[in-house]
Amino acid sequence: MQVLGIYGSPRKGGNTDRMLDAFLEGAVEAGASVERVYVRRLKMQGCVGCGGCDETGTCVVDDGMQSVYPLLEGAEGVVVATPIYFYNVTGQLKLLIDRCQALFMKKQLGAGNGTDQGATPPRKGFLLSAAATRGKRLFDCALLTMHYFLDAIGGQLVGDLCFRELEGKTDVAQVPDLLAQCREAGRRFAGE
Ligand SMILES: Cc1cc2nc3c(=O)[nH]c(=O)nc-3n(C[C@H](O)[C@H](O)[C@H](O)COP(=O)(O)O)c2cc1C
């Protein structure tokens, strides 16, 4: 199984980086091949709403996102890790998600003209998230965003691990079992 891990935090070595590292370790143990994208390293802008992809399903904006499209299209599993910023995913991750409008259009065009353009392999998704506080609805927006992101790229959310009360950079490693849960989820994700 080809798994793409998307690191959504600008904070290098923080909680969600560690969660995704552990998840991907588990996936590799279960036999997956893994690719990684760090949104903090991408030189890219958000969708400009130009409509350029409406006819072709291809984004006309020539920047760092162009290297991500083939990885997304080739992945059978997409795992996204993001801290909660103001009750949603990080801005950096949201830029990447918005740019997937081109993949959504590609899917629509393929469905409309009866060709296999935009045909995607069955793709499943998983969300890993961390936040500092305890609110009941802390992860609602991130989960909804993730659901529609996956829908746009021909995927489905099959699970999530969202941890509350993690603020300091290494907090996730201080609470027993949290990273072990991520590793086990990665194993199951790639093994099923
Ligand atoms: C700009 C910003 C916005 C944040 N917004 C929230 C929030 O709305 N709710 C919350 O519980 N924590 C919030 N946090 C805290 C982070 O979600 C938390 O520290 C998380 O563990 C960081 O993950 P990371 O180490 O992977 O970057 C925010 C942090 C930053 C820097």
The ligand as an SDF file (V2000), in Angstrom:
LIG
                    3D

 31 33  0  0  0  0  0  0  0  0999 V2000
   -1.9080   30.0650   16.0300 C   0  0  0  0  0  0  0  0  0  0  0  0
   -2.3390   29.0160   17.0220 C   0  0  0  0  0  0  0  0  0  0  0  0
   -3.6810   28.7660   17.2050 C   0  0  0  0  0  0  0  0  0  0  0  0
   -4.1010   27.7750   18.1080 C   0  0  0  0  0  0  0  0  0  0  0  0
   -5.4450   27.5530   18.2760 N   0  0  0  0  0  0  0  0  0  0  0  0
   -5.8610   26.6170   19.1570 C   0  0  0  0  0  0  0  0  0  0  0  0
   -7.2580   26.3940   19.3670 C   0  0  0  0  0  0  0  0  0  0  0  0
   -8.1260   26.9830   18.7440 O   0  0  0  0  0  0  0  0  0  0  0  0
   -7.6210   25.4610   20.3100 N   0  0  0  0  0  0  0  0  0  0  0  0
   -6.6830   24.7660   21.0190 C   0  0  0  0  0  0  0  0  0  0  0  0
   -7.0680   23.9380   21.8630 O   0  0  0  0  0  0  0  0  0  0  0  0
   -5.3550   24.9190   20.8190 N   0  0  0  0  0  0  0  0  0  0  0  0
   -4.9140   25.8380   19.8980 C   0  0  0  0  0  0  0  0  0  0  0  0
   -3.5720   26.0250   19.6780 N   0  0  0  0  0  0  0  0  0  0  0  0
   -2.5980   25.1240   20.3520 C   0  0  0  0  0  0  0  0  0  0  0  0
   -2.0850   23.9840   19.4550 C   0  0  0  0  0  0  0  0  0  0  0  0
   -3.1410   23.3260   18.8150 O   0  0  0  0  0  0  0  0  0  0  0  0
   -1.2990   22.9530   20.2960 C   0  0  0  0  0  0  0  0  0  0  0  0
   -0.1990   23.5840   20.9510 O   0  0  0  0  0  0  0  0  0  0  0  0
   -0.7990   21.7700   19.4910 C   0  0  0  0  0  0  0  0  0  0  0  0
   -0.3480   20.7760   20.3940 O   0  0  0  0  0  0  0  0  0  0  0  0
    0.3510   22.1530   18.5610 C   0  0  0  0  0  0  0  0  0  0  0  0
    0.7020   21.0250   17.7750 O   0  0  0  0  0  0  0  0  0  0  0  0
    2.1540   20.9230   17.0740 P   0  0  0  0  0  0  0  0  0  0  0  0
    3.1530   20.7670   18.1970 O   0  0  0  0  0  0  0  0  0  0  0  0
    2.0590   19.7190   16.2160 O   0  0  0  0  0  0  0  0  0  0  0  0
    2.3660   22.1680   16.2840 O   0  0  0  0  0  0  0  0  0  0  0  0
   -3.1380   27.0160   18.8210 C   0  0  0  0  0  0  0  0  0  0  0  0
   -1.7620   27.2830   18.6350 C   0  0  0  0  0  0  0  0  0  0  0  0
   -1.3710   28.2700   17.7420 C   0  0  0  0  0  0  0  0  0  0  0  0
    0.1250   28.5510   17.5560 C   0  0  0  0  0  0  0  0  0  0  0  0
  1  2  1  0
  2  3  1  0
  2 30  2  0
  3  4  2  0
  4  5  1  0
  4 28  1  0
  5  6  2  0
  6  7  1  0
  6 13  1  0
  7  8  2  0
  7  9  1  0
  9 10  1  0
 10 11  2  0
 10 12  1  0
 12 13  2  0
 13 14  1  0
 14 15  1  0
 14 28  1  0
 15 16  1  0
 16 17  1  0
 16 18  1  0
 18 19  1  0
 18 20  1  0
 20 21  1  0
 20 22  1  0
 22 23  1  0
 23 24  1  0
 24 25  2  0
 24 26  1  0
 24 27  1  0
 28 29  2  0
 29 30  1  0
 30 31  1  0
M  END
$$$$
